[in-house]
Every structure is written in C-alpha cells, then in structure tokens.
Amino acid sequence: MKPFLKLIPWYQAYKRDLPWRQTSDPYLIWLSEVILQQTRVEQGLPYYLKFANRYPTVKQLAKANDNEVMKLWQGLGYYNRAKNMLGTARAVVTLYKGVFPKSYEQLLTLKGIGPYTAAAIASFAFNEAQAVVDGNVNRVLARYFGIEEPINSNAGKNLFAQLANEVLNQKDPASHNQAMMELGAMVCKPTNPICNDCVLQPTCIAFTSGTVNQYPVKLKKQPPKVRYLHYLVVNHEGDTYVRQRKNERIWHNLYEPPCIETTAEDNVWLDPNANQIATNHRQIIASFKCKHQLTHQTIYATFWVIEVKRGYEFPLAGYDKIAINALHSLAVHRLFDKFLQLHTLHR
Ligand code: SF4
C-alpha cells in the first residue's frame, strides 16, 4: 500500500538508537521482546543490558539459576515472564540445540512464543514477511483506517492482523515492522499524537475527519479486583520468616513474609490492642500501609512489624527462618521490596 512506503525512509531518519535494533541475533531480539512486553522502553532498557551482559547466549541463560534470574528481573513486574523466559530458553536448547528456529511457524511451536514474538523474531532476525501486531501498530491502523471494531475483540484481533499484513512492505519487512512500532510509540501516541509530523497524515481517516481521539475503540475491561493483605514481618533475634510462592497466579517463585488476607480493610485481623499475635513476649512495634496496583488487582497491604522476645518461639509452620540480613539476597516481589526499601528492620 503506497502511503505506507513512506514509513521506512522516515524510520531511517528519525529512529531511536536502541541496542536491540543493532543486532540480528534472534536470541537478543527475543530477549528484548520478552523484557519490553507491557514495559516502557526507558524502564526495560537497563534490564535488557543486564541480561544481555550476564547471559550473552541462549545456552547461558538456559543454564542459569532460577533464583538468580528472578533476582535480576526484580522490579520489572509480571514475574511470570521471567519464568516463561527461562522455560523457553531451555526448550530452545533441548529441542533446537541452542539455535533459534528460523521460521515464524517453527518459532510458534515453542512454548512461551506467541504470534507477536514469533513475528518479531522472524522479521527482525530473518527478514521473513510477517507483520508484527502490538498496541502501537493497532493504534496506527485503527486511526489510519478509521476502524470501529474494538482492538481487543476476537474479530478485531483478526482484522488488525490481516490489515497489518496487507500494508507490510514485502521487500523489507524488518524495517517496516520497526517503523510501524516506532510511529505508534513516538508520533501516533495514545494521547496527543503529533499528526503534523506524521508521514501518513494526508490519507489518515481519523486525522482528515477530526476523529483521532475516538480511535482505537476498545471493549471495556472488568475493574481490578480489590484485595486486603496483611504481612507479618517478624524480627526474632535477628531472624525473620519467609516462604517462596509456588504455583500461584502472581509473583510465582518470589519470596514474601507470612500473609493473611481479609475481606475488607476495616476487617483487620490484627488489632494491636486485642489481637492474637501480641502477647507478653511478642509485640507489634510498627505497622505500615501501602497501596499496590497490578493489572487485574488493587492491593491494600499492611506490613505488621512484630518483635519476638529473646528465648521465645514464634510458631509459623511452612515458613523458612532466615537472617534479616539475608533478605536482600532473595528475589522478593515488588510489594515486599517497596516495604524493604522504605523501612529498615531493626537487626
Ligand atoms: Fe496517527 Fe495522526 Fe498519523 Fe493518523 S495522522 S496515523 S492519527 S499520527
């Protein structure tokens, strides 16, 4: 499609200089795509550099210690990505002897690689004519063609994938895909798009009809679930208690202190005056509240710091007792990390 031919020259002239754009190594391209999912470039860039430096090949990543990888990932959120990343790296080594498959179809056979990532690797590393479709590309297409179909409906997903492939530059799909994503990120932005700098402007339906702000159309999402969590941060002669989360939907494999969930914020399980935790030999010495937002959950957390007197036990089955000083070496989730960053535990 002719107007889209202007994209590559624009991209060559104005693209951001990003390290994963200077390589055709499928491993590094895949690594950048995993890190950048649901993450801004500025936030993901230091993580990409850390991982690329620590594990320069997929074989090295496949051999990595799980806890070390989670620790390196700490702060980036969506921890399942790190777990899936390790699983995919190990599958590449087991099934393909450490060499990424070269075609879109073969890449899709790897667990953890979906259509978006397969298209990104196939086009950026092997120049295969597969359109990459992400939120940026969807927004450009929705506005340019004035599409009313919601981008997150099943029909919308098929339509946008089809359109992205129709406008794809068959001679240079790698540069075209990069250019579409860059245009969405830097010019056709979610709010305040810079239409006057856009090479697609003369034929863009949303621009010419003055309806830019009406696109893309989205189906309304369910509001996030509200949860109330109470964490018991015990100081027992310089030791504390933690457990590693297993087979849970969020924060898989990460460590946290004992946790109790209540159904409402005022339904506080621990009342410092008449509670089941405070006794003569254990006392609540502080409590800290914070709100933590995840994609599908709003968490109201209270951290209760509990000091246990010398010589007394604090019975907590199923938890590991570790030195408070050793907490920093564990991969903990963002919420617990927030607490640890802000509050120094008395040791
Ligand atoms: Fe987006 Fe504006 Fe360009 Fe249309 S003209 S594609 S709305 S930036």
Boltz pocket constraint, residues with backbone or C-beta under 6 A from the ligand:
constraints:
  - pocket:
      binder: B
      contacts: [[A, 139], [A, 140], [A, 143], [A, 144], [A, 187], [A, 188], [A, 189], [A, 193], [A, 194], [A, 195], [A, 198], [A, 199], [A, 200], [A, 201], [A, 204], [A, 205], [A, 206], [A, 207], [A, 212]]
      max_distance: 6.0
